[in-house]
Amino acid sequence: VARTLHERAGIPSLVAFGPVPGEQAAARAVVAAAAGAAQLAPSTASLAEFLALLARAAVFVGCDSGPMHLASLARTPVVAIFGPTDPIENGPFPGVPNRVVRRDVGCNPCREGCPSRACMREVQPDAVAAAALALLAALPAAPARGI
């Protein structure tokens, strides 16, 4: 997704991570796979710092998670990837520009997930990048948010 956003629109990506063991290593792997189109987000020591980072973003791309809801709270346009959860129940806050990317695999939303994670594996990076580009194109012209 980061490579596509960079190639098609010159948009750099930041990859955030939290304090859970393994998250920073996963973020570093994403940055490495992005081949120069992404870098690690600056470390945030508090929720307020993370919200400030989100508020400067042009768009947030992520799954149905706490950070997605925080981006929505910060009024940052959101591309939300849904798998086992229901976007009608758990989508971004009303009034926040957003796109939901989800693939129906027949058993979702199940609200529990499963070992095969078929609903998440079926979401293609090109679909996520296309949603982000379409969302950004639909936004009214505004001063750049910074990242």
C-alpha positions as CSV (number, residue, x, y, z in Angstrom):
1,V,0.0,0.0,0.0
2,A,2.8,2.4,0.9
3,R,4.6,1.7,-2.3
4,T,1.5,2.4,-4.4
5,L,0.6,5.6,-2.6
6,H,4.2,6.8,-3.1
7,E,4.4,5.8,-6.7
8,R,1.0,7.1,-7.8
9,A,0.6,10.2,-5.6
10,G,4.0,10.9,-4.0
11,I,2.5,10.3,-0.6
12,P,5.0,9.1,2.0
13,S,3.8,6.7,4.7
14,L,4.6,6.5,8.4
15,V,4.2,3.1,10.1
16,A,3.2,3.5,13.8
17,F,3.6,0.9,16.5
18,G,2.6,0.5,20.1
19,P,4.2,-0.9,23.2
20,V,3.0,-4.5,22.7
21,P,6.0,-6.9,22.3
22,G,6.6,-7.6,18.6
23,E,4.9,-4.5,17.2
24,Q,8.0,-2.5,16.6
25,A,9.6,-5.5,14.8
26,A,6.4,-5.9,12.7
27,A,6.5,-2.2,11.9
28,R,10.1,-2.4,10.8
29,A,9.3,-5.3,8.5
30,V,6.5,-3.2,6.9
31,V,9.0,-0.3,6.4
32,A,11.5,-2.7,4.9
33,A,8.9,-4.2,2.5
34,A,7.9,-0.6,1.4
35,A,11.3,-0.2,-0.2
36,G,11.7,3.5,0.7
37,A,8.0,4.5,0.5
38,A,7.6,4.3,4.3
39,Q,9.4,5.0,7.5
40,L,8.8,4.3,11.1
41,A,6.6,6.9,12.8
42,P,8.2,8.9,15.6
43,S,7.8,7.3,19.0
44,T,4.8,8.6,20.9
45,A,5.0,8.5,24.7
46,S,1.4,9.3,25.4
47,L,-2.1,9.1,23.9
48,A,-2.0,12.9,23.4
49,E,1.2,12.6,21.4
50,F,-0.3,9.8,19.2
51,L,-3.4,11.8,18.6
52,A,-1.3,14.8,17.6
53,L,0.6,12.6,15.1
54,L,-2.7,11.3,13.7
55,A,-4.1,14.8,13.4
56,R,-1.3,15.7,11.1
57,A,-1.8,12.8,8.7
58,A,-3.4,13.2,5.3
59,V,-5.1,9.8,5.7
60,F,-5.0,6.9,8.1
61,V,-4.9,3.4,6.7
62,G,-5.4,0.5,9.1
63,C,-7.7,-2.2,10.4
64,D,-10.6,-2.0,12.8
65,S,-8.6,-1.1,15.8
66,G,-8.0,1.4,18.6
67,P,-5.7,3.5,16.3
68,M,-8.3,3.6,13.6
69,H,-10.9,5.0,16.1
70,L,-8.3,7.5,17.4
71,A,-7.6,8.7,13.8
72,S,-11.3,9.1,13.4
73,L,-11.5,11.1,16.7
74,A,-8.7,13.3,15.4
75,R,-10.9,13.9,12.3
76,T,-8.3,12.4,10.0
77,P,-9.7,10.8,6.9
78,V,-9.7,7.0,7.4
79,V,-9.4,3.9,5.2
80,A,-10.6,1.1,7.5
81,I,-9.9,-2.5,6.7
82,F,-12.5,-4.9,8.1
83,G,-12.4,-8.6,8.4
84,P,-14.2,-10.4,11.2
85,T,-15.8,-7.3,12.7
86,D,-18.8,-5.4,11.4
87,P,-18.2,-2.0,9.7
88,I,-21.7,-1.0,10.4
89,E,-21.2,-1.4,14.2
90,N,-17.5,-0.5,14.4
91,G,-16.9,1.9,11.5
92,P,-15.2,5.3,11.8
93,F,-17.1,8.1,13.5
94,P,-20.0,9.7,11.5
95,G,-18.9,12.8,9.6
96,V,-15.2,11.7,9.2
97,P,-14.4,11.1,5.6
98,N,-13.7,7.4,5.2
99,R,-13.7,4.4,3.0
100,V,-14.2,0.8,4.3
101,V,-12.4,-2.0,2.6
102,R,-13.8,-5.5,3.3
103,R,-14.1,-8.8,1.4
104,D,-17.2,-10.9,2.1
105,V,-16.1,-14.5,2.5
106,G,-19.4,-15.9,3.7
107,C,-18.7,-16.1,7.3
108,N,-17.9,-12.6,8.2
109,P,-18.7,-10.7,10.3
110,C,-18.1,-13.3,12.9
111,R,-16.7,-11.0,15.5
112,E,-14.3,-13.6,16.7
113,G,-11.8,-14.3,13.9
114,C,-10.4,-17.7,13.1
115,P,-7.1,-19.3,12.5
116,S,-7.4,-19.1,8.7
117,R,-8.1,-15.3,8.7
118,A,-9.7,-15.7,5.3
119,C,-11.5,-12.4,5.5
120,M,-8.3,-10.5,6.1
121,R,-6.2,-12.5,3.6
122,E,-8.8,-11.7,0.9
123,V,-8.3,-7.9,1.2
124,Q,-5.8,-7.0,-1.5
125,P,-3.3,-4.2,-1.1
126,D,-4.3,-2.6,-4.4
127,A,-7.9,-2.3,-3.1
128,V,-6.7,-0.6,0.0
129,A,-4.4,1.8,-1.9
130,A,-7.2,2.5,-4.4
131,A,-9.6,3.4,-1.5
132,A,-7.0,5.7,0.0
133,L,-6.4,7.5,-3.4
134,A,-10.1,7.8,-4.0
135,L,-10.7,9.2,-0.5
136,L,-8.0,11.8,-0.9
137,A,-9.2,12.8,-4.4
138,A,-12.8,13.3,-3.0
139,L,-11.7,15.6,-0.2
140,P,-12.0,19.3,-0.7
141,A,-8.8,21.2,-1.3
142,A,-7.3,22.1,2.1
143,P,-3.9,23.1,3.4
144,A,-1.6,20.1,3.6
145,R,-1.8,18.3,7.0
146,G,1.9,17.5,7.0
147,I,2.3,13.7,6.8
